[in-house]
Amino acid sequence: MNRNRAVIFFVILLTASFSLSLWAGDDAAKTEMKKMEPFLGKWKTISVYPGKNLSIPGDLEYRWILGKNYMMIEFVGQHPEREYWEAYAMIKYDTAKKKYVSFDFFDANDPYLSYGYWLSKETIRFEAEDKSWGIDYTLKKGKTGVTVYQENWRTKN
């Protein structure tokens, strides 16, 4: 094999292996995102504010977007310190980091970034990189089916 053919063969081999690794990464991401499927749907929520003796109702929806590559979470409800509360999250699985990444929108500022991992088969935790805040999403089975519990937490003020 002459040098030019060897170079062309090497480039083809390199391109093929890179393409296969992308497909494998895509399959791994789809497998991980499929684990989020039980959260899909519309849910009624109750936000509990410790120390304020408040329980405030809201609506929560989980849905696929962008070809099931992202799960979008939309929360609409009330807040003890403002009239209306709206929050969004867009979650994907990052195969390079081997964890979920969530882009969290709580206001008109740039999104916050949080990273997710499973605490158990029923609970996935998303937390800020500095672990100052997070959200636990838990699936609980009851007599009427599955319910989603969302618990927001903060370690710093």
N, C-alpha and C positions, 0 to 999 in steps of 0.2 A: 504494500500500500504506500503510495507516495505521500509526501508531507501535506499537500493540499487536501487530499482525501481524508487523511488522519485528522486534520483540523476540522473539516466539515463534519466528520463522524462524531468527534468530540463535542462540537456545538450542538448537534442533533441530540446526542445522549444527554448533555447538560440540560437542554431545553425540555426534553421529555421527563427527566427526573424532577425538574422544577415544577412542571405542570402536574405531575402525579402528586407531589407534596401539597400543591394548592388544592387539588381535589380531595385529598385525604383530610386536609385542614377543614375544608368545607363540610365534609361528611361528619367530622368530629363536632364542628359547631352545630350542625343540624341535629345531631344526636343529643347534645347538651341542651339545645333550645327546646327539643321535644319534651324534656323533663319538666318544662315550665307549663306545658299544656293544661294540667288540671286547674290552673289559675284563670284560664280564659272564661270570660263572661262578665255579667254585670252583677254587682254586689251592693247591698245596703250596708253601711258602716255606722259604727258608733265610735266617735273619738272621745276618749276619756282623758281628762287633764287632772293628774294628781295634784292635790293641794288646792285646787279650785272647786272641787266638788261638782264638776260639770261632765255631762255626757251629751255630746252634740252629734246629731245624725249627719250622714253624708252619703254620696254615691261614688262607687269605685268601679272602673271598668278596665279589664285586661283584654287586649286584642292584638292579633298579628298585624304587622305592617311590613312593607318592603319584601314581599315574597317569603314571609315567615322567617326572615333573617333577624328581625327585631320584634320584641314584644313591647307594645306601648301601654303604659298605665296612665289612666286619667282619674284624678280625684277632684270632686267638687263637693263643697260643704261649707260649714260655718267654722268660725274660729273665735276663741274667747276675746281676742284683742282686735278683731276687725270684723266687718260685716260679712265678708265673703272670702272663701279660701279655695284656691285652685292650684293644683300641682300636677306635673306630668313627669314621666320617666320613660326613657327609651333604652331598652336593655338588649344587649347582644352578647354572644360568647366569643371571647378572644382566644383563639387556639394558641397563639404565641405566648400569652401570659397564663394560659390554662385557668382562666377565671372569667366570670361574667363582668361586663362593664356596663354601668348605668349612667346615662346622662340625665341629670335631675334638674327640672325647672320648677322653681318655687315662686319666682317673681320675674320682673323684667331684666334682671341682671343675667350675666352669662351663666350657663348651666354649671351645676356642681357635678363632680365626678365621684362615683362610688364603685366599689368592687364587690362582687358577690361570690358566695360559696355556700354549699349546703351544710347546715348544722346537723340535719337528719334527713330522712326521706320526705319528711313533711315540712321542714322549715329551711328556707333559704334566707341568708343574711346579706344585706348590702350595707357597707359601711365606708365612711370617708377614709382616705389613706391614713390620716392621723388618728383615726378611731375616735374622733370627737363626737360623731353622730352616726346614726344608722337606722335602718328599717328592717325588721324581721317580718317575712311573709310566711304564714303557717296555714297549712291545709288541715282542717279538723273534720273528721267524719262524725256524723250524727244520725239520728233517726230519719231525718228528712233529706239526707245527702251530705255533700261536702260544703263546708263553709270556709271562707278565707278570713284569717285574722291578720291584720297589719298593725304592727307595733312599732311606733317611732320612738327612738331613744336618743338621749344626748348625755355625754359624759362631762362636757364643759359648757359654761354659759356663753 
